[in-house]
């Protein structure tokens, strides 16, 4: 019985149970999301790595892609690239086919 009394006291001090509004969480500054994403899937037993680049392939994305390929090759893996979901950044110039 004594244990339940202590528990009841603890529950009453929680703000959401005592009628007080809980304090909102402090705002957190998030880094802006990159316009691209690299996914690396590795199969060590097969010595194979698949790297997928999606989004807008700017200079930073190309550098990250190069690092991912170098890392995979350092393991001795065969590397396959999937670039089907990436786009080149717009330069404002018409494409050669126009």
ZIGIDA-V136089 format. One record per backbone hydrogen bond with DSSP energy under -0.5 kcal/mol. NH is the residue of the N-H (numbers start at 1). CO is the residue of the C=O. Records with the same first field share a line. If there is no record, write none. Layout:
NH: CO / CO
This chain:
5: 1
6: 2
7: 3
8: 4
9: 5
10: 6
11: 7
12: 8
13: 9 / 10
14: 10 / 11
17: 14
18: 14
20: 15
30: 28
37: 54
39: 52
41: 39 / 50
43: 48
44: 42
46: 43
47: 43 / 44
48: 43
49: 78
50: 41
51: 80
52: 39
53: 82
54: 37 / 52
55: 85
56: 35
57: 55 / 87
58: 56
62: 58
63: 59
64: 60
65: 61
66: 62
67: 63
68: 64
69: 65
70: 66
71: 67
72: 68
73: 69
74: 70
75: 71 / 72
76: 73
77: 72
78: 47
80: 49
82: 51
83: 81
85: 53
86: 83
87: 55
89: 57
98: 95
